[in-house]
């Protein structure tokens, strides 16, 4: 959407009726500009109700991101984390990687209402819906090199699970290596990109996507079951408060990880492991599969898979519960 559409959406975000004249006056534009804004909002998937004499309203209020509100809700974490909000970006990860190369400070979080080229793991597209998902990235500097940051994505998963459970998804669990799941499907995903020296120092850009509100277009675009936070919580979610809660937990967990590594968080991760001690099938990057029992993770974050040949360690792959037969 263009700037006018975003401004019009913000004017209607509370779900109350607003006349075209009032919106035009508020934004300092013409009635025609407001009409085009309404048209673009409808094209983005929002349902607009129009009543003569009362004006326009969204069929459902939408929580739009506001940097000032997020900073206020960060509390003490605002000392180490700052946040910037963009209406539209190609990718928050891509932009933060560029800023990191230019010497950007650690602790900078960048969120976008719309990502035109959002990315998931293994080159997949991250599908997001305006006002329905929360997509952001966090830049963090480490004294260690990338080789010593094994388990970082799992540590990030612990932070997300904590925050999402606190926000109402009480049954949120972790799927190795980088998903937060509910019984209904995937709730959140993680994409971490690194730059720097092998032996240190290094920089990580931690990308996070959370499904906040059910969006049928997103569900139709992905090839796996999708869950959303509002359905799990049974209530509307303030995305600004949610972003602040996620950033607070990320700052806390990354602080522990920086000092003590993943071993300090391993027990908590395993307590949240959705497939712990269950038969699974691991799809390897080369297309081969391994059936076995998921026995948790090693101290470096590797998946421990028990099969007839004993316990094997895996640093990459996709886990599925569609295992056929397991001889262990």
Buried (B, 14 or more C-beta within 10 A) or exposed (E): BEEBBBBBBBBBBEEEBBBBEBBBEBBEBEEEBBBBBBEBBEEBBBEBEEEEEEBBBBEEBBBBBBBEBBBEBBEEBBEBBBBBBBBBBBBBBBBBBEBBEEEBEBBBBBBBBBBEEBBBBEEEEBBBBBBBBBBBBBBBBBEBBBEBBBBBBBBBBBBBBBBBBBBBBEBBBBBBBBBBBBEBBBBBBBBBBBEBEEEBEBBBBBBBBBBBBBBEEBBEEBEEEBBBBBBBBEEBBBBBBBBBBBBBBBBBBBEBBBEEBBEBBBEBBBEBBBBBEBBBBBBEEEEEBBBBBBBBBBEBBBBBBBBEEEEBEBEBBBBBEEBEEBEB
